[in-house]
Structure formats: C-alpha cells, structure tokens
Amino acid sequence: RERERERVVVVVVVDEENIEGKEKERERERERERERERERERERERERVRERERERERERERERENHLHMYVNGCVCVCVCVCVCVC
C-alpha cells in the first residue's frame, strides 16, 4: 500500500510537469502565431508602400504624358480640366 501511494504521487508529479510542459508549449505556439501575424502585417504594410509608389509612378507618367501634349502643332496648350490651345 505504501508503494502504491508513492507511485500515485510520482504519477501526479509527472502529470503536473507534463501539464506545465504542454502549457509552456502552447504559450510558445501562441507567441509564434503572434510573430507570424506581425510578419504578415509588416508584409501588408510593405505591399501598401509598394502600391503607393506604383501609384506615384503612374501619376508621374500621366504628368509626363500631359507635358508632351502641352505643345501640339505649334500651339501652346494649357490643360487643367479641359485642354485649351492658343496658336
């Protein structure tokens, strides 16, 4: 009987350690998931920055195209909402 109690105590101690180990592992997994989420957010932010840069480049390209149309057939054209040319 004495040995049985000792075994039960040992098993309980092992189970408590096992439970603590599992809890620590779950906490590590939650931390890894938080880190993955932070990395995904950083990647989304990088993509937003790239998209803003592409939009700025498209805007610069439109301005260059508009600038090319400032002089048409020897006329000086001013474009705001509508292009008006004075020859």
N, C-alpha and C positions, 0 to 999 in steps of 0.2 A: 504493500500500500504506500509506503514511504516513497519507493521508487516511482510509482505511478504519479504521485503528486509532483515529484521533481521533473518527470517527463512533461507533464502538463505545463508546468511553469516554463520549462525550456521552450516548448512549442509556442506558448503565448509570447515569450520574449522574441522568438524568431518571427512570429507573425507580426508583432509590433514593428520590428525592424523592417520586415518586408513591406508593411503598410507605409512606413516612413519613406522607404526607398521608392515605392510607387508614387507617393505624393511628391517627392522631390523630382522624379522623372516627369510627372505631369506638369509640375511647375516649369521645368526646363523646356518641355514641349510648348507650353503656353508662351514662354519667353521667345522661343524660336519662331513661333507663329507671329508674335508681335513684331519681331525683327523682319520677318518676311513681309508683313503688312507695311512696315515703314519703308522697306525697299521698294515695294510696289508703288507706294505714294511718291517716293523720290523719282521713280521711273515715270509716273504720270506727270509730275512737275517738269521733268526734263522734256517730255513729249510736248507739254504746253509751251515751253520755251521754244522748242524747235518749230512748233506751229506758228507762234508769234513771229519768229524770224522769217519763216517762209512767207507769211502774210506781208511783212515789211518788204521783203524782196519783191513780191508781186506788186505791191504799191509802188516801189521804186521803178519797176519795169513799166507799169502804166504811166508813171510820170515821164519816163524816157520816151515812151511811145507818143504821149501827148506833146512832148517837147519837139519831137520830129515833125509833128503836124503844125507847128507854130508858123512855119513859112511854107505856103502852098502856092505854087505857080507865081512866085514873085510877090505874093501878097503877105502882109503881116496879119496873123490870126491870133486872136485872144480867146482862150477857152475858159469859161467859168462853168456855167451850167450849159450854155449853148455857145458854139464857136461863132465868133463874128470876125470876118476878114475885111481888112481895108486895103485896097490896092492903090 
